[in-house]
Structures are given as structure tokens and as C-alpha cells.
Amino acid sequence: MKVVLSEDYGFCFGVKAAIDKVEELLSQGYDVLTDGDIVHNKRVMQRLRDRGLKVEDVADDRKEGVFAIRAHGMDPERIKRISQVFEKVVDLTCPIVKSLFEKARRCRDEGYEVVVFGKDGHAEMRALKGHVPDAVVTLEPVKLEKDRVCILSQTTSSWKEFSEFIDGLMQVNFATKEFLVVNTICPVTYGREEETDRLSRSCDLIVVVGGKHSANTGKLYRIASRNTRAVWIESPEEIDDVKLEGAKCVAVVSGTSTPKEDVVAVYEKLLRRG
């Protein structure tokens, strides 16, 4: 059995920078708190909790400690309120996510109706709505009001699914005079999307490693499943239960919120089994 490890795996630069900063603050003795997952990976979050990170709602009477804004970003008004409660606030928003917010604001200011292909309720989309409250966040084409429409995407979306959404939106709003499409998909996640598609066309099994609540990991699983058999695991231990009978080629890919050591552990376990 041939075992292939994807060329790009482990944390993306935005996730790594966020985790590194939190670990640095904890090592310096700061009391660090955030309001949700720094990264959508249970194993990584448990490691940070074990080191002292607190994940809870912000108390209005709290005056000490550091609040960490997650890589997904945050509503600007909420940031203002939190800044009045904590002695220090660190912004860990991914630069690619910040760019999405900036482009959405610019399109709104230029008079466009802003439509974002994304999952309503996702942390990144909740933050975006704080920047552009009247933005339409949807996964399905909808009827719009203005004659000028700007179409953007959640940064972790599939390019193929985004393209299909654009076509559908234009059909539903065929009388609209102007469509401006802005590609806001993270290039790192797009590269992994392309590699997963390529590997899934030549291998019998794709093992996707990453958190089950990670949007970009789920995207890779959907892509792989279109072409071949795919399994989605969160931890290296789970690979022991995956059936490999009949598989001549197995490839390992990972989401951008998955640590390198987990991916390598899965790859090495497969090598031993092969």
C-alpha cells in the first residue's frame, strides 16, 4: 500500500500566529481569556486550557487579565466594550479575515449591496456582520434589492461551491445591472482544496485530519468524497479503526486548524500498517 502525505499540512500562518501569541502570553504569566475556540480543533484547545487559557463569557466587572480576539475576528462594538473591561486586548484576527472585512466595508461604502457566501452563525460571519450589519450572509442564492451587488465569500469556502453560488445568484437576480465579484477565499485553503482534489483522483482512500467543527476541514472532506472513499478523523488514534483492505494508495490531508504533529502521527501509523 502506498501512503502519500500532502505537500501542505498543519496550521496555516494565521492560526499558528494566534496560537503562538496565546502560548507566549500564558508563559509570561498573564491571565488570558477568550470567548470561544481560538482554533476549531478540540485537541489544540484542550492543550491551551491545560496551560491556563480560560474560555468563557466576559464579565462586565472584570478589570484584570488579557482578552484574546480569536482568528475569526470580532464585532468592532464588542471590541470597544471588552477594551473597557480588560487591562489588555490582543487582536489575533487572521490577516486574510481582516481583508475580507475591509473589502466588505469598502463595497458597502461604494453603494453596493453586500452578499457573502458563508454560513450564517459562523464566528467569522458574525464578526463580519458587526462590520457590515446589512450584509446578506447566505449559502443559497437569494433575491436582492439593489441594482449593484458585491459578492464575497467566507475565507474558508470552497472555490467550486463559491463559483456555483455566483452563477445561481446571477440567475435569481438576472435584472441586476452590476455584479462585482471579489475573491476573498484564503489562498492557503484554496491550495489544499486543489491538492485534495488531485490526490482524490489517484488514491483509493483520503484521510482528512482535523476538527469536526472546522469549516475548512469539512470542505476537504466533501471534495475528497466526490472522487473516492474518504474518512474524516480528529485524532491520530482514530486511524486504527479505519479499514484499509483493498486500498492501494492512501493520502493524508489536513485542515488549516490541525497541528503538524497530528498529521505526521496519522501518516506514520499508516506507513506501519501498510
C-alpha positions in Angstrom: 0.0 0.0 0.0 1.3 3.4 -1.0 0.9 6.2 1.6 1.0 9.8 0.4 1.3 12.9 2.7 0.0 16.1 1.2 2.6 18.7 0.5 1.0 21.4 2.6 -0.3 20.4 6.0 -0.5 21.6 9.6 -1.5 25.1 10.8 -1.9 28.0 8.3 0.1 31.1 9.2 -2.9 32.9 10.7 -3.8 30.1 13.1 -0.1 29.5 14.0 0.4 33.2 14.8 -2.8 33.2 17.1 -1.8 30.1 19.0 1.9 31.2 19.4 0.7 34.5 20.8 -1.7 32.9 23.3 1.1 30.5 24.4 3.5 33.4 24.8 1.1 35.3 27.0 0.4 32.2 29.1 4.1 31.5 29.5 4.6 35.1 30.7 2.1 34.5 33.5 -0.8 36.5 32.1 -4.4 35.5 32.9 -5.7 35.0 29.3 -9.4 34.7 28.4 -11.3 34.4 25.2 -14.9 33.8 24.3 -14.6 30.7 22.1 -12.3 28.4 20.2 -9.0 30.1 19.2 -8.9 27.4 16.6 -11.5 24.8 15.6 -9.6 21.9 17.0 -10.6 20.2 20.3 -7.1 18.8 20.9 -5.4 22.1 20.5 -8.0 23.9 22.6 -7.6 21.3 25.4 -3.8 21.9 25.3 -4.3 25.6 25.7 -6.8 25.1 28.5 -4.4 22.9 30.3 -1.8 25.7 30.1 -4.3 28.1 31.6 -6.4 29.6 28.9 -10.0 30.4 30.0 -12.9 30.2 27.5 -16.0 31.9 28.9 -18.3 34.8 28.6 -16.9 38.2 29.5 -17.8 39.5 32.9 -18.7 43.3 33.0 -16.9 43.8 36.3 -13.6 42.2 35.3 -10.7 44.6 35.2 -7.5 42.5 35.0 -6.1 40.0 32.6 -5.8 39.8 28.8 -8.6 39.2 26.4 -7.7 37.4 23.1 -9.7 38.2 20.0 -9.9 35.0 18.0 -8.6 34.4 14.5 -12.2 34.7 13.2 -12.4 38.4 14.2 -15.0 40.2 16.2 -17.7 42.8 16.0 -16.0 46.3 16.5 -18.6 47.4 19.0 -17.9 44.4 21.1 -14.2 45.0 21.0 -14.9 48.5 22.4 -16.8 47.1 25.3 -14.2 44.4 26.0 -11.5 47.1 25.9 -13.2 48.8 28.8 -13.3 45.6 30.9 -9.8 44.1 30.4 -6.4 45.7 31.1 -5.2 44.4 27.7 -6.8 43.2 24.5 -4.8 41.3 21.8 -6.2 41.1 18.3 -5.5 37.6 16.8 -7.7 38.1 13.8 -6.2 36.4 10.7 -4.9 39.0 8.1 -7.0 37.2 5.4 -10.1 37.6 7.5 -9.3 41.3 8.2 -9.0 41.8 4.4 -12.5 40.3 3.9 -13.9 42.8 6.5 -12.2 45.7 4.8 -13.4 44.7 1.3 -17.0 44.3 2.6 -16.9 47.8 4.2 -15.5 49.3 1.0 -18.1 47.7 -1.2 -20.9 48.9 1.1 -19.4 52.5 1.2 -19.4 52.5 -2.6 -23.1 51.8 -2.7 -23.1 48.0 -3.4 -25.4 45.6 -1.7 -23.0 43.2 0.0 -23.6 39.5 -0.3 -21.3 37.0 1.4 -21.3 33.3 0.6 -20.9 31.9 4.1 -22.6 30.1 6.9 -24.7 32.4 9.0 -23.7 31.9 12.6 -20.1 31.0 11.9 -17.8 33.1 14.1 -16.2 34.8 11.0 -19.6 35.7 9.6 -20.8 37.0 13.0 -17.8 39.3 13.1 -18.4 40.4 9.5 -22.0 41.4 10.4 -20.5 43.7 13.1 -18.5 45.5 10.4 -21.3 45.5 7.8 -24.6 45.0 9.6 -26.8 44.9 6.5 -24.6 42.3 4.7 -26.5 39.3 3.4 -24.8 36.1 4.6 -26.2 33.0 2.8 -25.2 29.7 1.3 -28.2 29.8 -1.1 -28.9 32.3 -3.9 -31.5 34.9 -2.8 -33.4 37.7 -4.3 -31.7 41.1 -3.7 -32.9 44.7 -3.7 -30.2 46.9 -5.2 -29.0 47.1 -8.8 -25.4 47.0 -7.8 -24.3 43.8 -5.9 -20.9 42.9 -4.5 -20.3 39.2 -3.9 -17.7 38.0 -1.4 -17.0 34.7 0.4 -16.2 33.4 3.8 -12.5 32.8 3.7 -12.6 29.1 4.2 -15.2 28.4 1.4 -14.7 26.0 -1.5 -13.9 27.8 -4.7 -16.1 25.4 -6.7 -19.1 26.0 -4.3 -18.5 29.7 -4.4 -18.5 29.7 -8.2 -21.7 27.8 -8.3 -23.2 30.2 -5.8 -22.2 33.2 -8.0 -23.9 31.6 -11.0 -27.1 30.9 -9.1 -27.2 34.4 -7.6 -26.9 36.0 -11.0 -29.7 33.8 -12.4 -32.0 34.7 -9.5 -31.2 38.4 -9.9 -30.9 38.5 -13.7 -32.1 42.1 -13.9 -29.4 43.4 -11.7 -27.3 46.0 -13.6 -23.9 45.3 -12.0 -22.2 42.4 -10.2 -18.8 42.9 -8.6 -17.2 39.6 -7.5 -14.4 39.8 -5.0 -12.4 36.7 -4.3 -11.9 36.6 -0.5 -11.1 32.9 -0.2 -7.9 32.2 1.7 -5.2 31.1 -0.8 -3.8 28.6 1.7 -7.2 26.8 2.0 -7.6 27.0 -1.8 -4.2 25.3 -2.3 -5.2 22.5 0.0 -8.6 22.2 -1.8 -6.8 21.8 -5.2 -4.3 19.3 -3.8 -7.1 17.2 -2.1 -9.0 17.1 -5.4 -5.8 16.0 -7.2 -5.0 13.3 -4.7 -8.5 12.0 -4.5 -8.5 11.3 -8.3 -5.5 9.0 -7.9 -5.9 7.4 -4.5 -8.4 4.8 -3.1 -8.7 6.5 0.2 -8.3 10.0 1.5 -7.8 10.5 5.3 -8.8 14.0 6.3 -7.4 15.1 9.7 -9.0 17.9 11.6 -11.7 19.1 13.9 -15.3 18.1 13.1 -16.4 21.7 13.6 -13.8 23.1 11.3 -15.3 24.6 8.1 -12.1 24.3 6.0 -11.6 20.7 7.1 -15.1 19.8 6.2 -14.6 21.3 2.8 -11.7 19.0 2.2 -13.8 16.0 3.2 -16.5 17.0 0.8 -14.1 17.5 -2.1 -12.4 14.1 -1.5 -15.7 12.3 -1.2 -16.7 13.4 -4.6 -13.9 11.4 -6.2 -13.1 8.5 -3.9 -13.6 7.0 -0.4 -12.8 9.5 2.3 -12.7 9.4 6.1 -12.6 12.3 8.5 -10.8 11.8 11.8 -10.0 14.3 14.6 -7.1 12.4 16.3 -4.3 10.0 15.3 -5.8 7.3 17.4 -8.9 7.1 15.2 -6.9 5.9 12.2 -6.5 2.5 13.9 -10.2 1.8 13.3 -10.2 2.8 9.6 -10.5 -0.2 7.3 -7.7 -0.2 4.7 -8.5 -3.5 2.9 -8.2 -3.1 -0.9 -6.6 0.3 -0.7 -3.5 0.5 -2.9 -3.0 4.2 -2.3 -3.9 6.2 0.8 -3.4 10.0 1.1 -3.4 12.1 4.2 -4.6 15.7 4.1 -5.4 18.2 6.8 -7.3 21.4 7.6 -5.5 24.6 8.5 -6.5 24.2 12.2 -4.8 20.8 12.5 -1.3 20.7 14.2 1.5 19.1 12.1 2.3 16.5 14.8 -1.2 15.1 14.5 -0.9 14.8 10.7 2.5 13.2 10.9 1.3 10.7 13.5 -1.5 9.6 11.2 0.9 9.3 8.3 3.4 7.2 10.3 0.6 4.9 11.6 -0.5 4.3 8.0 3.1 3.5 7.0 3.4 0.9 9.7 0.0 -0.6 8.8 1.0 -0.6 5.1 
